[in-house]
Amino acid sequence: MPNASARPKHGRRARRRRREDPARNELVSSSLESAQQCLFSQDYGTAFVHYLLVLNLAPVFKEFARESFRFTLFKWTEELDSVGRIQDLFDCYEQALELFPADEVILNSMGEHLFRMGFRDEAAGHFHKALKLRPDYPEARENFYRVANWLVERWHFLMLNDHGRNRKYQQAIQKAVQSGCSTVLDIGTGTGILGMCAKKAGAAEVYACELSKTMYELACEVVTANGMDGSIRILHMKSLEMEVPKDIPRRVSLVVTETVDAGLFGEGIIESLIHAWNHLLLPPQRGENEFQEQSATGRVIPAGATVFGMAVECLEIRRHHRLCVSEVGGLSMAAAGELRSPVSCSSEPDESMEPYTTERLSRLPGGYKPLTEPFTALNIDFNNVQELEGLSSREPQRIRLPVTQEGELDALAVWFQLHLDEESSLSTGPQEDTCWEQAIYPVHSTKGFLLKPQDELIVEVSCRDAYLRLCSVAVLRGGREIHLDKRLDPQHSGNPVSNQNPEAELCSALACLQTDQPQTKDFSMLECSEMALLNNHHYHQSFCSALAKLISQLKVKWQNQERGSGAQPDFADRSDLLYVLDVSEGFSLLSLIAASHGRVKAYSSVEKSKQQEVLKRLVRSSNIPEEHLEFWLNHVEDEQGMLQRPSRERLWSAIILDCVETCGLIRQKLMEKASLARCLLEDGGRIFPQKIVVHGMLVESDMLLLESAVQGQEPTLGFNIAPFINQFTVPVHVFLDFSTLECKHLSEFVELFVLDLMNANANYTDREVKVQVTSAGRITAVPFWYHIYLDQDTSVSTLSPSSHWKQAAVVLQQPLEVRAGDWVRLTVRLHKSTISMSALLESAAGPMEQ
């Protein structure tokens, strides 16, 4: 407590008030002492309450107690998080920020909690505030980069860089406004570009709405910077909540929108337009021959769309959506039951499943094979409200598609043509140079069944819940209909048999389908990346080999110790077991692979009950004692405390860490986890993996630039947008397929960095690497990937074609012009699992010494 005789800074009134309230000073003193005692005894909740009392009564203690208060806040909110008291957690942060509104550490920590809970907009706001307070704060910067990838998806940059698309929208809006559509509503305004096009074209009134807080604030900044803040009114709300005259004074004559996704209807355009026609738009023109003033009628841009599709064979799609292997790491998968991805489409809506995913077909590793010609799945008129309202109640339409090439049916690929008006349209097709991906409807039920020319595939098209749904339901072969929604018998396949006549071939195809067994709904769902991991044969064989080697070494060591002590080894003794902990994220069979080696008690971190049941079935079918597999999270009260001893008397023989995120980044807090894990290993025990080697290459890629920021010095359609949206440029581009990335290789691949998980003394935070240029060009990015060493002899690469991981790339702030033979110095830094790089052209004198 400060010296009571010290001269106060706030004048006579403060001095008199303090002297007159000795009880208050006593309360502050005793509460501060109690807070420190509670902190010492790890009673963080009570300590937090005492600190709140002290700092509210005596703000003079704020700087003195700041560090202790932060520590108490973070420990207490961790406890609240672990028991699911989320509202209490955020209440504590709100109280903390009332005391310390400009504390960047507290702002950043609250942002992390918000992001984990899925409140991405709010998280971004807290990270942004923390960065404004302290621009060099690395944790806030890295968090902001991570959340920016969610909030401002990369297609925003591609879209704004797509000059053809922008011009077509501008021309359609200009034509509509000049023909009399003087009042305009931009639904889902994003950056505000379409609303500004309407105003520039001469619209008298322009309104816009945007649900995302981040994009709403961005649009407000952009509109203000372009001098239109007084003439475009932007509302932070859904269009579905808008009313006349509460939100806009009158109905508008034109709605402009691009609230469409790869599957056309996935962003709710149907619901939005039905509401707009009923509540926000003037009535449509009644007939083609009936003259009406344009200002008295309503219309929509885009005017409509045509949806196309085709059946495809694609191994990359297949391995992400269904099990393609019969055994994993030496374990038969026959007893696993049905495993499928969460992407599955049927004519009946299922809230647990997504009807489609998205891919850019032109960038899929290994490519794809069309099995049918493109077909028209649907036409929709956005200016016909009756058609929009009747879409969900339409009877499913069946379309018969002649098969043009032999192949295994893996998916239906879907794209569309967006008709802006009678003259102009945009296509999202796989052959187009566009910012759009295609919608992919994977097929789960045709394993081993080949489509052939002369077959006809029957596809059902529906829109039951305003989502476009396409299902492959049957194949017509030899006049018989083979239904694809039945369970397949793995003993048979529809593959051609030599010298088989058409009748025998049809019987073989029918034998693929167990028509006498009802289809079960009892299946376990795996994320697409988890399914791809399960199909990664080399990954599991590598772990199997490395685990077998370690377990064998430890068993020999134990036997030698027992012989040295004169004791007889008791292999049935539970204390004689080796303990293995797998803390992989999501679904993993590595614990089971460890347990299959005998005398191993393995702990899995699998959480979902259905996935635990899969592991239990595999334990029984593999003749592993059931007590040799346990689920670790059932034994720890707090997931944060996952890394601890298996028991008071024992240490781990092996700890398996999940080191790389599917997106291509090192997992956050990996090195901290490795540091703790090393302390929990028995003598001779090991962390898997042992080390990670980062490799990379210099490339020139215009595509990475287009996906990372708005390019060029020219304004977009004459509007100043780039400086505002480019605030959300992130230096590391994730979820790359390097094998199909449009780029020019400017060097050989080089080793950039090494992370040693077993030897802390071998690690460093930054490294300089010299790279020789092999081809002239502009270095725009450094893609990187990992060789993950399980031991000295066994490794897996995240660049492998069978990998479930994607790659990442650092995009340079300024491209670097180079010639063949030049040397480039890369400075590579690792801060809390985040990799950053800078590049510098070496002088002509030669490469630097390392």
VOMI-235593 format. One record per residue (C-alpha): residue in three letters; x, y, z. Coordinates in steps of 0.02 Angstrom, whole numbers, padded with zeros to 5 digits, always signed. Layout:
N
ALAXYZ...
***
This chain:
850
MET+00000+00000+00000PRO+00073+00171-00046ASN+00137+00286+00090ALA-00015+00373+00167SER+00089+00531+00196ALA+00132+00546+00011ARG+00065+00704-00071PRO-00095+00665-00167LYS-00105+00721-00348HIS-00289+00771-00355GLY-00301+00923-00238ARG-00387+00964-00075ARG-00554+00873-00108ALA-00469+00706-00137ARG-00361+00727+00018ARG-00509+00767+00129ARG-00615+00623+00061ARG-00477+00497+00092ARG-00447+00554+00272GLU-00632+00547+00311ASP-00651+00365+00255PRO-00531+00255+00355ALA-00653+00108+00342ARG-00638+00113+00153ASN-00449+00111+00161GLU-00457-00037+00281LEU-00576-00130+00163VAL-00459-00099+00016SER-00308-00158+00114SER-00391-00315+00180SER-00466-00358+00009LEU-00298-00337-00076GLU-00219-00453+00052SER-00362-00578+00030ALA-00342-00573-00160GLN-00159-00615-00145GLN-00192-00756-00022CYS-00328-00830-00135LEU-00210-00817-00282PHE-00078-00913-00185SER-00204-01049-00143GLN-00268-01053-00325ASP-00442-00995-00276TYR-00452-00887-00431GLY-00638-00847-00425THR-00628-00771-00251ALA-00465-00683-00294PHE-00550-00605-00446VAL-00694-00537-00340HIS-00571-00461-00215TYR-00471-00379-00355LEU-00631-00305-00430LEU-00675-00230-00260VAL-00500-00158-00234LEU-00483-00082-00407ASN-00658-00007-00408LEU-00634+00071-00235ALA-00453+00122-00262PRO-00410+00149-00446VAL-00239+00210-00390PHE-00191+00026-00372LYS-00225-00014-00556GLU-00045-00010-00616PHE+00018-00094-00460ALA-00105-00240-00477ARG-00120-00250-00668GLU-00012-00405-00695SER-00088-00501-00548PHE-00263-00452-00603ARG-00231-00512-00780PHE-00163-00677-00717THR-00313-00700-00602LEU-00435-00657-00741PHE-00358-00780-00863LYS-00351-00924-00738TRP-00528-00893-00677THR-00601-00883-00853GLU-00510-01044-00898GLU-00602-01128-00754LEU-00767-01053-00809ASP-00736-01111-00987SER-00698-01288-00930VAL-00866-01305-00841GLY-00967-01219-00978ARG-01007-01058-00884ILE-00988-00954-01042GLN-01097-00807-00992ASP-01003-00790-00827LEU-00839-00795-00925PHE-00889-00650-01036ASP-00961-00554-00888CYS-00789-00564-00807TYR-00706-00496-00964GLU-00832-00354-00973GLN-00795-00309-00792ALA-00608-00317-00827LEU-00624-00202-00979GLU-00724-00076-00878LEU-00571-00062-00767PHE-00441-00076-00907PRO-00526-00022-01070ALA-00358+00007-01156ASP-00272-00155-01102GLU-00220-00242-01263VAL-00182-00407-01174ILE-00357-00421-01100LEU-00436-00368-01266ASN-00336-00500-01359SER-00379-00636-01233MET-00565-00596-01241GLY-00552-00602-01431GLU-00477-00777-01420HIS-00624-00837-01316LEU-00748-00755-01434PHE-00666-00837-01585ARG-00668-01009-01504MET-00854-00986-01468GLY-00887-00942-01651PHE-00913-00753-01627ARG-00793-00707-01766ASP-00853-00530-01797GLU-00838-00484-01614ALA-00669-00572-01600ALA-00601-00472-01746GLY-00656-00310-01662HIS-00560-00352-01504PHE-00402-00404-01600HIS-00413-00245-01703LYS-00429-00136-01547ALA-00279-00224-01469LEU-00176-00192-01626LYS-00224-00007-01629LEU-00165+00008-01449ARG-00004-00086-01485PRO+00036-00114-01670ASP+00188-00223-01629TYR+00088-00345-01520PRO+00124-00511-01609GLU-00013-00616-01526ALA-00150-00493-01576ARG-00078-00477-01752GLU-00075-00666-01777ASN-00249-00685-01707PHE-00313-00546-01820TYR-00237-00633-01971ARG-00322-00796-01924VAL-00493-00717-01898ALA-00474-00610-02056ASN-00472-00771-02158TRP-00645-00811-02089LEU-00722-00638-02095VAL-00664-00577-02265GLU-00650-00735-02367ARG-00523-00738-02507TRP-00658-00733-02642HIS-00693-00551-02595PHE-00521-00507-02666LEU-00543-00618-02818MET-00713-00540-02851LEU-00648-00362-02842ASN-00502-00412-02954ASP-00624-00489-03081HIS-00641-00336-03195GLY-00757-00424-03318ARG-00880-00472-03182ASN-00877-00296-03107ARG-00908-00212-03275LYS-01055-00325-03316TYR-01140-00288-03150GLN-01107-00101-03172GLN-01180-00100-03348ALA-01336-00196-03296ILE-01366-00078-03149GLN-01334+00075-03256LYS-01458+00017-03388ALA-01592-00019-03257VAL-01571+00149-03170GLN-01571+00245-03333SER-01731+00156-03386GLY-01821+00224-03232CYS-01772+00119-03079SER-01733+00269-02968THR-01741+00187-02795VAL-01620+00045-02760LEU-01589-00081-02619ASP-01423-00176-02616ILE-01449-00337-02516GLY-01288-00405-02440THR-01188-00254-02492GLY-01015-00319-02441THR-00896-00178-02487GLY-01041-00070-02550ILE-00986-00079-02731LEU-01156-00119-02810GLY-01245+00017-02711MET-01113+00142-02765CYS-01136+00087-02946ALA-01322+00126-02929LYS-01287+00298-02856LYS-01158+00337-02989ALA-01285+00286-03122GLY-01404+00420-03057ALA-01519+00330-02934ALA-01613+00455-02825GLU-01615+00344-02669VAL-01498+00201-02627TYR-01511+00088-02475ALA-01401-00059-02427CYS-01401-00192-02292GLU-01263-00304-02226LEU-01274-00433-02087SER-01087-00454-02052LYS-01030-00321-01929THR-00856-00322-02005MET-00919-00299-02183TYR-01049-00170-02128GLU-00914-00062-02048LEU-00803-00086-02200ALA-00944-00033-02317CYS-00976+00123-02212GLU-00792+00170-02225VAL-00789+00140-02414VAL-00948+00239-02447THR-00885+00384-02341ALA-00715+00384-02428ASN-00804+00395-02596GLY-00909+00545-02543MET-01074+00451-02541ASP-01107+00435-02354GLY-01248+00563-02366SER-01332+00478-02514ILE-01318+00292-02476ARG-01397+00230-02315ILE-01321+00067-02250LEU-01413-00038-02122HIS-01330-00169-02012MET-01467-00301-02025LYS-01540-00444-02126SER-01650-00392-02270LEU-01778-00516-02199GLU-01797-00400-02048MET-01822-00242-02149GLU-01989-00156-02153VAL-02069-00006-02242PRO-02074+00130-02177LYS-01977+00080-02021ASP-01811+00047-02108ILE-01836+00121-02281PRO-01969+00253-02317ARG-02049+00169-02468ARG-02038+00018-02581VAL-01894+00020-02705SER-01897-00008-02892LEU-01735-00109-02901VAL-01651-00240-02791VAL-01471-00283-02831THR-01386-00429-02746GLU-01254-00562-02764THR-01304-00666-02612VAL-01270-00828-02703ASP-01146-00964-02664ALA-01075-01104-02771GLY-01240-01199-02752LEU-01337-01041-02801PHE-01464-01043-02658GLY-01349-01076-02509GLU-01343-00895-02448GLY-01532-00883-02441ILE-01567-00784-02599ILE-01737-00868-02624GLU-01800-00821-02451SER-01727-00646-02467LEU-01810-00613-02635ILE-01980-00682-02581HIS-01974-00563-02432ALA-01914-00420-02544TRP-02055-00445-02669ASN-02185-00454-02531HIS-02121-00312-02423LEU-01984-00204-02501LEU-02003-00202-02691LEU-02133-00121-02802PRO-02242-00249-02893PRO-02165-00329-03048GLN-02214-00283-03224ARG-02377-00374-03261GLY-02351-00425-03442GLU-02232-00406-03587ASN-02357-00308-03694GLU-02426-00200-03554PHE-02341-00031-03540GLN-02298+00023-03364GLU-02182+00157-03298GLN-02019+00076-03239SER-02023+00186-03085ALA-02192+00108-03039THR-02133-00072-03052GLY-01998-00175-02968ARG-01861-00287-03035VAL-01710-00384-02975ILE-01531-00394-03036PRO-01487-00534-03068ALA-01646-00575-03162GLY-01626-00763-03149ALA-01510-00912-03166THR-01486-01077-03256VAL-01408-01219-03158PHE-01300-01350-03245GLY-01222-01512-03184MET-01126-01666-03235ALA-01074-01831-03158VAL-00887-01850-03124GLU-00759-01977-03068CYS-00629-01898-02953LEU-00514-01987-02830GLU-00483-01826-02733ILE-00670-01805-02699ARG-00690-01990-02662ARG-00554-02000-02529HIS-00628-01851-02434HIS-00804-01922-02425ARG-00800-02110-02409LEU-00687-02247-02342CYS-00578-02314-02483VAL-00467-02435-02385SER-00505-02602-02303GLU-00369-02590-02170VAL-00283-02448-02078GLY-00114-02472-01996GLY-00138-02661-01996LEU-00315-02651-01923SER-00460-02721-02024MET-00597-02591-02045ALA-00734-02719-02076ALA-00807-02695-01901ALA-00802-02505-01906GLY-00977-02491-01975GLU-01028-02357-02099LEU-00918-02203-02099ARG-00962-02052-02203SER-00926-01868-02222PRO-01054-01739-02163VAL-01090-01695-02345SER-01231-01801-02413CYS-01381-01753-02516SER-01552-01833-02521SER-01719-01766-02578GLU-01775-01760-02396PRO-01687-01623-02293ASP-01574-01685-02152GLU-01512-01549-02033SER-01361-01653-01981MET-01293-01656-02159GLU-01236-01525-02282PRO-01307-01557-02456TYR-01149-01505-02546THR-00972-01443-02525THR-00871-01333-02643GLU-00715-01361-02748ARG-00631-01279-02894LEU-00634-01425-03015SER-00490-01354-03117ARG-00378-01358-02963LEU-00418-01531-02896PRO-00259-01637-02877GLY-00268-01779-03002GLY-00405-01693-03101TYR-00575-01767-03138LYS-00662-01866-03275PRO-00834-01813-03340LEU-00948-01965-03350THR-01093-01872-03433GLU-01116-01718-03539PRO-01168-01561-03443PHE-01356-01554-03417THR-01479-01418-03367ALA-01541-01452-03191LEU-01648-01297-03159ASN-01704-01129-03226ILE-01761-00995-03105ASP-01836-00822-03135PHE-01796-00704-02991ASN-01925-00579-03057ASN-02068-00704-03039VAL-02121-00709-02856GLN-02246-00851-02886GLU-02107-00957-02957LEU-01995-00917-02808GLU-02133-00959-02683GLY-02173-01123-02771LEU-01993-01182-02782SER-01989-01276-02616SER-02153-01365-02651ARG-02106-01423-02826GLU-02108-01611-02852PRO-01932-01681-02873GLN-01884-01688-03057ARG-01800-01844-03127ILE-01674-01820-03266ARG-01599-01963-03369LEU-01418-01935-03418PRO-01329-02044-03548VAL-01161-02102-03480THR-01022-02050-03601GLN-00867-02127-03517GLU-00835-02276-03407GLY-00792-02231-03228GLU-00838-02237-03044LEU-00972-02111-02995ASP-00898-02001-02859ALA-01001-01842-02869LEU-01116-01727-02963ALA-01030-01561-03001VAL-01144-01409-03016TRP-01122-01231-03079PHE-01236-01096-03146GLN-01257-00952-03266LEU-01317-00794-03180HIS-01426-00689-03297LEU-01402-00508-03245ASP-01529-00449-03374GLU-01587-00498-03549GLU-01416-00465-03626SER-01283-00499-03495SER-01236-00652-03391LEU-01097-00725-03286SER-01046-00909-03283THR-00969-01005-03137GLY-00925-01156-03246PRO-00767-01260-03217GLN-00687-01198-03378GLU-00717-01014-03339ASP-00586-00894-03273THR-00694-00846-03124CYS-00687-00813-02938TRP-00818-00949-02912GLU-00798-01129-02857GLN-00918-01266-02908ALA-01041-01357-02794ILE-00998-01539-02765TYR-01131-01668-02718PRO-01030-01822-02666VAL-01100-01996-02691HIS-01076-02117-02545SER-01161-02275-02603THR-01074-02334-02763LYS-00907-02406-02703GLY-00835-02517-02838PHE-00982-02487-02956LEU-00931-02431-03130LEU-01042-02330-03244LYS-01025-02377-03427PRO-01070-02304-03595GLN-01246-02362-03640ASP-01297-02336-03457GLU-01414-02196-03409LEU-01392-02111-03241ILE-01554-02052-03159VAL-01531-01890-03060GLU-01664-01814-02948VAL-01671-01624-02932SER-01770-01538-02793CYS-01773-01382-02684ARG-01868-01443-02531ASP-01792-01321-02406ALA-01739-01186-02531TYR-01573-01277-02552LEU-01535-01349-02722ARG-01528-01539-02700LEU-01460-01660-02830CYS-01458-01847-02795SER-01400-01992-02903VAL-01540-02117-02873ALA-01524-02255-03003VAL-01438-02322-03159LEU-01531-02390-03309ARG-01434-02537-03381GLY-01503-02660-03506GLY-01681-02604-03472ARG-01666-02633-03285GLU-01660-02497-03151ILE-01521-02518-03023HIS-01556-02413-02869LEU-01404-02328-02793ASP-01479-02290-02624LYS-01462-02469-02563ARG-01318-02540-02462LEU-01177-02610-02569ASP-01108-02784-02543PRO-00917-02771-02530GLN-00904-02951-02593HIS-00958-02893-02766SER-00924-02751-02883GLY-00997-02682-03041ASN-00828-02694-03128PRO-00829-02774-03300VAL-00788-02959-03309SER-00699-03028-03461ASN-00805-03121-03590GLN-00963-03080-03494ASN-01124-03067-03593PRO-01244-02920-03562GLU-01363-03026-03457ALA-01224-03089-03344GLU-01155-02912-03332LEU-01325-02847-03275CYS-01336-02985-03144SER-01163-02938-03082ALA-01216-02756-03065LEU-01376-02806-02973ALA-01273-02915-02856CYS-01185-02757-02797LEU-01344-02707-02708GLN-01412-02796-02554THR-01594-02765-02594ASP-01652-02881-02457GLN-01576-02777-02317PRO-01651-02611-02264GLN-01534-02462-02267THR-01474-02421-02092LYS-01459-02244-02029ASP-01335-02298-01896PHE-01174-02223-01959SER-01031-02122-01889MET-00993-01953-01964LEU-00815-01896-01996GLU-00758-01726-02057CYS-00695-01728-02237SER-00515-01704-02177GLU-00537-01848-02052MET-00599-01961-02192ALA-00451-01913-02300LEU-00335-01950-02153LEU-00413-02121-02131ASN-00381-02155-02316ASN-00198-02101-02299HIS-00115-02272-02304HIS+00066-02211-02296TYR+00031-02102-02143HIS-00038-02247-02041GLN+00093-02372-02100SER+00229-02248-02050PHE+00155-02227-01876CYS+00133-02415-01861SER+00316-02443-01903ALA+00382-02305-01787LEU+00272-02359-01641ALA+00322-02542-01664LYS+00506-02493-01660LEU+00487-02389-01501ILE+00379-02518-01411SER+00502-02655-01455GLN+00648-02552-01387LEU+00556-02513-01225LYS+00505-02694-01200VAL+00686-02750-01222LYS+00742-02617-01098TRP+00613-02675-00969GLN+00661-02857-00992ASN+00845-02814-00968GLN+00803-02716-00809GLU+00701-02862-00742ARG+00840-02986-00778GLY+00964-02870-00693SER+00855-02861-00538GLY+00828-03050-00535ALA+00638-03030-00545GLN+00531-03137-00657PRO+00436-03031-00785ASP+00249-03036-00760PHE+00174-02992-00929ALA-00004-02999-00861ASP+00035-02870-00727ARG-00056-02707-00768SER+00093-02608-00701ASP+00201-02692-00834LEU+00109-02603-00974LEU+00177-02465-01084TYR+00069-02309-01085VAL+00033-02214-01247LEU-00068-02053-01259ASP-00138-01992-01425VAL-00192-01810-01416SER-00231-01794-01602GLU-00371-01675-01647GLY-00532-01761-01703PHE-00546-01943-01756SER-00385-02044-01744LEU-00342-02229-01744LEU-00163-02205-01684SER-00204-02255-01505LEU-00281-02416-01570ILE-00130-02450-01681ALA-00019-02430-01526ALA-00129-02546-01422SER-00124-02680-01558HIS+00062-02708-01522GLY+00027-02792-01355ARG+00071-02744-01177VAL+00016-02566-01219LYS-00120-02468-01133ALA-00172-02330-01252TYR-00274-02174-01218SER-00372-02090-01358SER-00429-01910-01361VAL-00580-01949-01471GLU-00729-01858-01393LYS-00885-01897-01495SER-00982-02045-01428LYS-01018-02123-01598GLN-00835-02112-01644GLN-00788-02192-01477GLU-00907-02334-01521VAL-00814-02360-01685LEU-00649-02378-01590LYS-00729-02500-01466ARG-00794-02609-01610LEU-00621-02609-01689VAL-00543-02656-01521ARG-00656-02808-01509SER-00632-02861-01690SER-00442-02844-01675ASN-00436-02951-01517ILE-00362-02810-01415PRO-00408-02821-01230GLU-00545-02690-01205GLU-00462-02623-01049HIS-00309-02578-01154LEU-00400-02433-01236GLU-00471-02288-01138PHE-00534-02116-01182TRP-00421-01988-01099LEU-00544-01843-01093ASN-00656-01952-00984HIS-00515-01949-00854VAL-00474-01763-00851GLU-00591-01629-00787ASP-00522-01493-00899GLU-00470-01515-01081GLN-00335-01384-01046GLY-00256-01511-00929MET-00249-01649-01058LEU-00060-01669-01043GLN-00032-01747-00874ARG+00033-01912-00803PRO-00068-02071-00837SER-00063-02105-00650ARG+00033-02047-00498GLU+00158-02189-00516ARG+00180-02194-00705LEU+00244-02089-00850TRP+00204-02101-01036SER+00302-02213-01153ALA+00242-02110-01302ILE+00140-01953-01328ILE+00069-01922-01502LEU+00045-01737-01539ASP-00058-01666-01682CYS+00066-01543-01755VAL-00004-01475-01918GLU-00176-01406-01953THR-00266-01468-02108CYS-00252-01293-02182GLY-00061-01306-02186LEU-00011-01210-02029ILE+00082-01268-01874ARG-00043-01296-01733GLN-00052-01156-01606LYS+00045-01185-01445LEU+00130-01339-01518MET+00300-01301-01442GLU+00222-01266-01271LYS+00135-01435-01279ALA+00296-01520-01331SER+00387-01439-01185LEU+00258-01508-01063ALA+00252-01677-01148ARG+00441-01701-01130CYS+00421-01687-00941LEU+00292-01828-00941LEU+00395-01959-01034GLU+00477-02108-00953ASP+00662-02139-00986GLY+00673-02190-01169GLY+00498-02125-01207ARG+00464-02018-01358ILE+00354-01883-01429PHE+00282-01921-01600PRO+00333-01836-01709GLN+00513-01811-01656LYS+00542-01660-01767ILE+00463-01560-01908VAL+00563-01492-02054VAL+00486-01348-02151HIS+00523-01346-02338GLY+00480-01210-02463MET+00509-01142-02636LEU+00515-00971-02722VAL+00371-00949-02845GLU+00288-00821-02955SER+00099-00835-02940ASP-00022-00702-02998MET-00165-00808-02930LEU-00099-00795-02752LEU-00087-00606-02771LEU-00266-00596-02837GLU-00330-00700-02691SER-00233-00600-02562ALA-00272-00418-02600VAL-00353-00301-02725GLN-00217-00273-02853GLY-00163-00120-02954GLN-00166+00067-02929GLU-00327+00098-03027PRO-00489+00118-02925THR-00616-00023-02942LEU-00748+00040-03066GLY-00689+00214-03015PHE-00717+00183-02829ASN-00585+00189-02693ILE-00606+00017-02612ALA-00434-00065-02607PRO-00359+00028-02456PHE-00505-00025-02348ILE-00527-00209-02392ASN-00339-00232-02404GLN-00333-00202-02216PHE-00390-00384-02211THR-00246-00445-02317VAL-00157-00586-02226PRO+00025-00630-02261VAL-00003-00818-02255HIS-00119-00900-02380VAL-00190-01068-02321PHE-00283-01220-02392LEU-00173-01224-02548ASP-00151-01371-02666PHE+00026-01335-02721SER+00020-01472-02853THR-00115-01376-02949LEU-00071-01197-02903GLU-00048-01085-03055CYS+00132-01031-03029LYS+00307-01029-03100HIS+00442-01113-02997LEU+00590-00995-02972SER+00699-01109-02865GLU+00723-01287-02805PHE+00642-01329-02639VAL+00748-01288-02486GLU+00745-01323-02300LEU+00678-01168-02212PHE+00661-01214-02029VAL+00671-01359-01907LEU+00564-01384-01753ASP+00634-01516-01635LEU+00500-01578-01516MET+00619-01690-01417ASN+00766-01572-01394ALA+00721-01395-01341ASN+00904-01339-01353ALA+00903-01371-01541ASN+00765-01245-01574TYR+00779-01064-01626THR+00658-00922-01666ASP+00728-00858-01830ARG+00842-00917-01967GLU+00919-00845-02125VAL+00920-00958-02278LYS+01004-00922-02444VAL+00912-00983-02598GLN+00978-00981-02776VAL+00857-00927-02912THR+00841-01052-03055SER+00725-00952-03170ALA+00698-00766-03199GLY+00536-00690-03139ARG+00450-00602-02993ILE+00451-00688-02824THR+00275-00661-02761ALA+00262-00801-02632VAL+00349-00941-02540PRO+00238-01096-02527PHE+00290-01210-02384TRP+00253-01384-02321TYR+00322-01506-02192HIS+00419-01667-02177ILE+00360-01741-02013TYR+00491-01857-01939LEU+00418-01989-01824ASP+00594-02049-01790GLN+00760-02033-01880ASP+00711-02156-02016THR+00524-02132-02037SER+00437-01976-02102VAL+00278-01919-02188SER+00262-01768-02302THR+00116-01648-02304LEU+00151-01625-02491SER+00114-01808-02531PRO-00029-01838-02655SER-00113-01949-02524SER-00094-01818-02386HIS-00248-01756-02294TRP-00155-01592-02265LYS-00155-01440-02380GLN-00009-01322-02403ALA+00015-01139-02358ALA+00113-00995-02432VAL+00186-00831-02371VAL+00137-00695-02494LEU+00269-00559-02503GLN+00214-00379-02474GLN+00311-00325-02628PRO+00358-00443-02771LEU+00546-00462-02795GLU+00618-00459-02973VAL+00754-00591-02996ARG+00862-00670-03131ALA+00926-00848-03145GLY+01081-00866-03037ASP+01033-00731-02912TRP+01039-00770-02727VAL+00895-00725-02615ARG+00908-00715-02426LEU+00752-00774-02338THR+00729-00727-02156VAL+00613-00856-02079ARG+00536-00825-01908LEU+00429-00933-01796HIS+00327-00848-01661LYS+00206-00954-01560SER+00183-01077-01705THR+00159-00939-01836ILE+00284-00934-01978SER+00330-00770-02063MET+00459-00734-02198SER+00543-00589-02284ALA+00651-00594-02441LEU+00800-00488-02490LEU+00901-00496-02650GLU+01085-00524-02610SER+01217-00406-02681ALA+01310-00453-02839ALA+01462-00497-02733GLY+01389-00668-02700PRO+01285-00760-02573MET+01298-00723-02390GLU+01392-00835-02272GLN+01279-00941-02160
***
